[in-house]
Amino acid sequence: MPLVEARWPLPGCAALRGASVTPELSLGLAALGTFFGAAMQRVTGLGFALVSVPFLMLSLGPREGVLLANLLGLCTCIVVAVTTWQNI
């Protein structure tokens, strides 16, 4: 039995107000959040998950959004390590 029962859709989200959320809109929101998160990571060196997780959670759900953000962060770290391996 979970300690906190999650309700989806979250209060205030578009699906609760009666607006239909299409798969294209959901994918676009996830891509937009990922792009801005990657840009923040590139500029400041941190902040990918802080920026991208809210977008991913709204489009995919809380569990899948956090999981995808962690996997994308891992991929980013691997790419950076491979490309800068000579300078380490």
LOROPA-898454 format. One record per residue (C-alpha): x negated, y, z negated. Coordinates in Angstrom, 3 decimals, m for minus. Each point is the difference from the previous one (the first is absolute). Example, Ala and Ser with C-alpha at 12.3 -4.5 7.8 and 13.67 -1.06 7.14 Angstrom:
+----------+----------+----------+
!        X !        Y !        Z !
+----------+----------+----------+
!  m12.300 !   m4.500 !   m7.800 !
!   m1.370 !    3.440 !    0.660 !
+----------+----------+----------+
END
This chain:
+----------+----------+----------+
!        X !        Y !        Z !
+----------+----------+----------+
!    0.000 !    0.000 !    0.000 !
!   m1.563 !    3.334 !    1.020 !
!   m0.614 !    2.630 !   m2.640 !
!    1.305 !    2.759 !    2.273 !
!    2.613 !   m0.694 !    2.626 !
!   m0.872 !    1.792 !    3.227 !
!    2.759 !    1.517 !    2.097 !
!   m0.421 !    0.484 !    3.705 !
!    0.626 !    2.368 !    1.678 !
!   m1.444 !    2.498 !   m2.410 !
!    2.268 !    2.859 !   m1.106 !
!   m0.355 !    2.925 !    2.361 !
!   m1.224 !   m2.009 !    2.958 !
!    1.691 !    0.288 !    3.413 !
!    1.609 !   m3.457 !   m0.134 !
!    1.849 !    0.926 !   m3.192 !
!    1.494 !    3.116 !    1.575 !
!    1.507 !   m2.028 !    2.829 !
!   m2.535 !    0.806 !    2.703 !
!   m1.148 !   m2.958 !    2.038 !
!   m3.714 !   m0.773 !   m0.078 !
!   m1.142 !   m1.631 !    3.222 !
!   m3.060 !   m2.253 !    0.270 !
!   m1.621 !    2.613 !    2.238 !
!    0.434 !    2.662 !   m2.659 !
!   m1.379 !   m2.324 !   m2.649 !
!   m3.035 !   m0.878 !    2.132 !
!   m0.577 !    3.668 !    0.835 !
!    0.129 !    0.974 !   m3.656 !
!   m2.489 !   m2.740 !   m0.887 !
!   m2.329 !    1.050 !    2.834 !
!    0.235 !    3.666 !   m0.975 !
!   m0.848 !   m0.742 !   m3.620 !
!   m2.882 !   m2.246 !    1.013 !
!   m1.383 !    2.675 !    2.331 !
!    0.140 !    2.737 !   m2.643 !
!   m1.480 !   m2.351 !   m2.599 !
!   m2.881 !   m0.900 !    2.312 !
!   m0.588 !    3.670 !    0.795 !
!   m0.115 !    0.803 !   m3.716 !
!   m2.433 !   m2.872 !   m0.567 !
!   m2.214 !    1.279 !    2.814 !
!   m0.027 !    3.605 !   m1.201 !
!   m0.354 !   m0.500 !   m3.754 !
!   m1.251 !   m3.568 !   m0.403 !
!    3.020 !   m1.037 !   m2.057 !
!    3.758 !    0.242 !    0.003 !
!    1.053 !   m2.560 !    2.615 !
!    2.346 !   m1.863 !   m2.318 !
!    1.189 !    3.168 !   m1.745 !
!    1.221 !    1.443 !    3.282 !
!    1.112 !   m3.108 !    1.890 !
!    1.782 !   m2.032 !   m2.699 !
!    3.048 !    2.289 !   m0.365 !
!    0.631 !   m0.169 !    3.764 !
!   m0.588 !   m3.755 !    0.108 !
!    2.266 !   m0.597 !   m2.992 !
!    2.849 !    1.957 !    1.562 !
!   m0.294 !   m1.813 !    3.307 !
!   m0.886 !   m3.563 !   m1.102 !
!    0.995 !   m0.252 !   m3.638 !
!   m2.041 !    0.233 !   m3.193 !
!   m1.734 !   m3.380 !   m0.002 !
!   m0.790 !   m0.099 !    3.719 !
!   m1.062 !    3.659 !    0.077 !
!   m2.563 !   m0.378 !   m2.768 !
!   m1.245 !   m3.295 !    1.447 !
!   m0.459 !    1.508 !    3.460 !
!   m1.787 !    3.056 !   m1.437 !
!   m2.424 !   m2.276 !   m1.852 !
!   m0.662 !   m2.080 !    3.105 !
!   m0.544 !    3.094 !    2.140 !
!   m2.337 !    1.429 !   m2.643 !
!   m1.979 !   m3.234 !    0.024 !
!   m0.265 !    0.157 !    3.798 !
!   m1.197 !    3.592 !   m0.222 !
!   m2.687 !   m0.922 !   m2.518 !
!   m1.197 !   m2.891 !    2.163 !
!   m0.220 !    2.204 !    3.104 !
!   m1.927 !    2.693 !   m1.891 !
!   m2.385 !   m2.574 !   m1.503 !
!   m0.695 !   m1.596 !    3.389 !
!   m0.562 !    3.303 !    1.790 !
!   m2.253 !    1.471 !   m2.703 !
!   m1.865 !   m3.222 !   m0.858 !
!   m3.246 !    1.295 !    1.544 !
!    0.052 !    3.103 !   m2.218 !
!    0.571 !   m1.816 !   m3.294 !
+----------+----------+----------+
END
